[in-house]
Amino acid sequence: MDQKSKRQSGIGKTLATLNMNCREASILLANAGELKLTRPERWGLWIHLLICGTCRQFRAQIRFLSQLMAAAPKEFMEIGFAQCTRLSTQRVTQIKDLLRQATEEE
């Protein structure tokens, strides 16, 4: 591959990154805290967020969840989220009954 072809393929990748869709943006947003984004990815995400209110909202939700996790008690993190969020059998039955009633009314 000659130099011109390499440069054109690099430009093509950059342009494709700058023209990202919501799916690509949400993946970058979800992984932004763990991965170092490349410059074209940061630019593409910035451009996408300028025009997409839904992805801006998703970014705000991710930031809020990160703040909640940072403020969570140490015991909560050690026990694990799954164990802390289990509903009692009684509550599960109540929810099922309410859902059944709601579908019967329709």
Number of C-alpha atoms within 10 A of each C-alpha: 5 6 8 9 10 11 11 11 12 12 12 12 13 16 13 14 20 18 15 15 15 14 10 15 24 18 10 18 21 14 13 12 12 9 10 11 15 10 11 15 20 17 16 22 24 14 14 20 17 11 10 13 11 12 20 18 12 15 17 13 12 17 15 12 12 13 11 11 13 11 9 11 10 10 8 12 12 8 10 10 10 7 9 10 8 10 10 9 9 9 11 12 12 12 12 12 11 12 11 11 11 10 8 8 6 5
